[in-house]
Amino acid sequence: MDLSCIVLAGGRGLRLGRNKALEQIDRQTLIQRSVSRLLFLDTEIIVVTGPHNTDLGLENFSNVRMVIDAFPGRGPLVGIYTGLLNSRSDKNLVTACDMPFVNPDLLRYMAERAAGCDAVVPRVGQEVEPLHAIYGKNCLPQVKYLLDEGTYSVTELFRRVRVRYVEAEEINRFDPEHRSFFNINNEDDLSLAREAVNREKLSPTGTA
């Protein structure tokens, strides 16, 4: 499949009061960990960041291309738009740098279901995960339309494109604890993530 990865370096806001992308877990920053966990896909990784957030320590990743957010500070829909605009691939996995436990098997499963739709999005009950999803280039016109009218809701995009939802029972086959969707908003979340990584290292199976 023609697939690229788009990582939003701003995460889901800077609610830590400092640059979330540079917080460390197990001797890696969050952005470095995000990129490292996507290397198995052996594809281009586009990092979308703000104009004053380009020193991210990614020089040693040869398949990473950094692009500047089209409208910094206006939310993830703009980041998705910027990534899709700069991508050379038809299908694109989008994730945020503050999601440190993406699951390779779940990502593969989602990628395999991307044909014939514009987006593949995990859904648990009524909650969707727009920053752990696959977006096709076909989404660009609708995203541009929403941005032009001042709408920055990713879920509004889903009402306008063909979406294949990956439901809870499918997710549970690969990630029963839904750790893929854990994101870091505050100091407590950061501590929990560090503890989980330490448990992984101590576990014989490599999982917490």
C-alpha positions as CSV (number, residue, x, y, z in Angstrom):
1,M,0.0,0.0,0.0
2,D,1.1,3.6,-0.8
3,L,1.3,4.7,2.9
4,S,3.1,7.5,4.6
5,C,3.0,8.5,8.3
6,I,2.2,12.0,9.6
7,V,3.2,12.9,13.2
8,L,1.8,16.0,14.7
9,A,4.6,17.4,16.9
10,G,2.3,19.6,18.9
11,G,0.4,16.7,20.3
12,R,-3.0,17.7,21.7
13,G,-2.0,21.1,23.0
14,L,0.8,22.2,25.3
15,R,-1.1,21.7,28.5
16,L,2.1,20.7,30.3
17,G,3.1,24.4,30.1
18,R,6.2,23.5,28.0
19,N,7.1,21.8,24.8
20,K,5.4,18.4,25.1
21,A,7.3,16.9,22.2
22,L,10.6,17.2,24.1
23,E,9.5,15.5,27.3
24,Q,11.5,12.3,27.9
25,I,10.4,8.7,28.4
26,D,13.2,6.1,28.7
27,R,15.9,8.3,27.3
28,Q,13.8,9.3,24.3
29,T,11.7,12.4,23.8
30,L,8.1,11.9,22.9
31,I,8.6,12.9,19.3
32,Q,11.6,10.6,19.0
33,R,9.6,7.7,20.5
34,S,6.7,8.4,18.1
35,V,9.0,8.3,15.1
36,S,10.9,5.2,16.4
37,R,7.6,3.2,16.8
38,L,6.6,3.9,13.2
39,L,9.9,2.8,11.6
40,F,8.5,-0.7,11.2
41,L,6.3,0.6,8.4
42,D,9.5,1.4,6.3
43,T,7.9,4.6,4.8
44,E,8.3,8.3,4.9
45,I,7.4,10.0,8.1
46,I,6.3,13.6,7.9
47,V,6.6,15.6,11.1
48,V,4.2,18.6,11.2
49,T,5.4,21.3,13.6
50,G,5.3,25.0,14.3
51,P,7.8,27.5,13.0
52,H,9.4,27.9,16.4
53,N,9.4,24.2,17.2
54,T,11.9,22.8,14.7
55,D,14.7,21.7,17.0
56,L,13.3,18.3,17.7
57,G,16.4,16.1,17.7
58,L,15.4,14.1,14.7
59,E,18.6,14.5,12.7
60,N,19.5,10.8,12.9
61,F,16.2,9.6,11.3
62,S,16.9,9.5,7.6
63,N,13.3,8.9,6.5
64,V,11.8,11.9,8.4
65,R,10.8,15.1,6.6
66,M,9.7,18.1,8.7
67,V,7.1,20.6,7.5
68,I,5.7,23.7,9.0
69,D,2.1,23.8,10.1
70,A,0.0,25.9,7.6
71,F,-1.7,27.8,10.4
72,P,0.1,27.1,13.7
73,G,-1.9,26.9,16.9
74,R,-5.3,26.2,15.3
75,G,-5.7,22.6,16.2
76,P,-5.1,19.1,14.7
77,L,-7.3,19.6,11.6
78,V,-4.8,22.1,10.3
79,G,-1.9,19.7,11.1
80,I,-3.7,16.9,9.2
81,Y,-4.2,19.3,6.3
82,T,-0.6,20.3,6.3
83,G,0.6,16.7,6.4
84,L,-1.7,15.6,3.6
85,L,-0.8,18.5,1.5
86,N,2.9,17.6,1.8
87,S,2.6,13.9,1.5
88,R,3.6,12.0,-1.6
89,S,1.3,9.0,-0.6
90,D,-2.4,8.4,-1.2
91,K,-3.0,7.0,2.3
92,N,-1.5,8.5,5.4
93,L,-1.4,7.3,9.0
94,V,-1.8,10.3,11.3
95,T,-0.8,10.2,15.0
96,A,0.2,12.7,17.6
97,C,3.5,12.8,19.4
98,D,1.9,12.6,22.8
99,M,0.6,9.0,22.1
100,P,3.6,6.9,23.2
101,F,2.0,3.4,23.0
102,V,0.9,3.0,19.4
103,N,0.4,-0.7,18.5
104,P,2.1,-2.0,15.3
105,D,-0.4,-4.8,14.9
106,L,-3.4,-2.5,15.2
107,L,-1.8,0.0,12.8
108,R,-1.3,-2.8,10.2
109,Y,-4.9,-3.9,10.6
110,M,-6.1,-0.4,10.0
111,A,-3.9,0.0,7.0
112,E,-5.2,-3.2,5.4
113,R,-8.8,-1.7,5.6
114,A,-8.0,1.6,4.0
115,A,-9.0,0.6,0.4
116,G,-12.3,2.1,-0.8
117,C,-12.7,4.8,1.9
118,D,-11.3,8.2,2.7
119,A,-10.5,7.6,6.4
120,V,-10.0,4.7,8.8
121,V,-10.8,5.7,12.3
122,P,-10.9,3.8,15.6
123,R,-14.1,4.1,17.6
124,V,-14.9,3.0,21.1
125,G,-18.6,3.5,21.8
126,Q,-19.3,7.1,20.7
127,E,-15.6,8.1,21.1
128,V,-13.5,8.4,18.0
129,E,-9.7,8.7,17.8
130,P,-9.0,11.2,15.0
131,L,-5.3,11.4,15.9
132,H,-4.8,7.6,15.5
133,A,-6.3,7.3,12.1
134,I,-5.6,6.9,8.4
135,Y,-6.5,9.7,6.0
136,G,-6.5,9.6,2.2
137,K,-5.6,12.5,0.0
138,N,-9.2,12.5,-1.1
139,C,-9.9,14.3,2.2
140,L,-8.0,17.4,1.2
141,P,-10.9,19.3,-0.6
142,Q,-13.2,18.8,2.4
143,V,-10.6,19.8,4.9
144,K,-9.8,22.9,2.9
145,Y,-13.5,23.7,2.7
146,L,-13.9,23.4,6.5
147,L,-10.8,25.5,7.2
148,D,-11.9,28.2,4.8
149,E,-15.2,28.5,6.6
150,G,-13.4,28.6,10.0
151,T,-14.4,25.1,11.1
152,Y,-11.6,23.2,12.9
153,S,-13.4,20.1,14.0
154,V,-12.0,16.8,12.8
155,T,-15.2,15.0,13.6
156,E,-17.1,17.4,11.3
157,L,-14.8,16.1,8.5
158,F,-16.0,12.6,9.2
159,R,-19.5,13.7,8.3
160,R,-18.3,14.7,4.8
161,V,-16.1,11.8,3.8
162,R,-16.3,8.0,3.6
163,V,-15.1,6.6,6.9
164,R,-14.4,3.0,7.8
165,Y,-14.7,2.9,11.6
166,V,-12.6,0.3,13.5
167,E,-14.9,-0.7,16.3
168,A,-14.0,-1.8,19.9
169,E,-14.3,-5.5,19.2
170,E,-11.7,-5.2,16.4
171,I,-9.4,-3.0,18.5
172,N,-9.6,-5.5,21.4
173,R,-8.0,-8.2,19.3
174,F,-4.7,-6.2,19.2
175,D,-4.9,-3.8,22.1
176,P,-7.4,-4.9,24.7
177,E,-6.4,-2.2,27.1
178,H,-6.6,0.5,24.4
179,R,-3.2,1.8,25.4
180,S,-2.7,3.0,21.8
181,F,-5.0,5.9,22.5
182,F,-3.4,7.0,25.8
183,N,-2.2,10.6,25.4
184,I,-0.2,12.8,27.7
185,N,-2.0,15.9,28.9
186,N,-0.4,16.6,32.2
187,E,2.3,15.6,34.7
188,D,0.3,12.7,36.0
189,D,-0.1,11.3,32.5
190,L,3.6,11.7,31.9
191,S,4.4,9.8,35.2
192,L,2.0,7.0,34.2
193,A,3.6,6.7,30.8
194,R,7.1,6.4,32.4
195,E,5.9,3.8,34.8
196,A,4.3,1.8,32.0
197,V,7.6,1.8,30.0
198,N,9.5,0.7,33.1
199,R,7.0,-2.2,33.5
200,E,7.5,-3.1,29.9
201,K,11.2,-3.4,30.4
202,L,10.8,-5.7,33.4
203,S,8.2,-7.9,31.8
204,P,9.4,-11.2,30.1
205,T,7.0,-10.6,27.2
206,G,8.0,-6.9,26.8
207,T,4.5,-5.6,27.5
208,A,3.2,-4.0,30.7
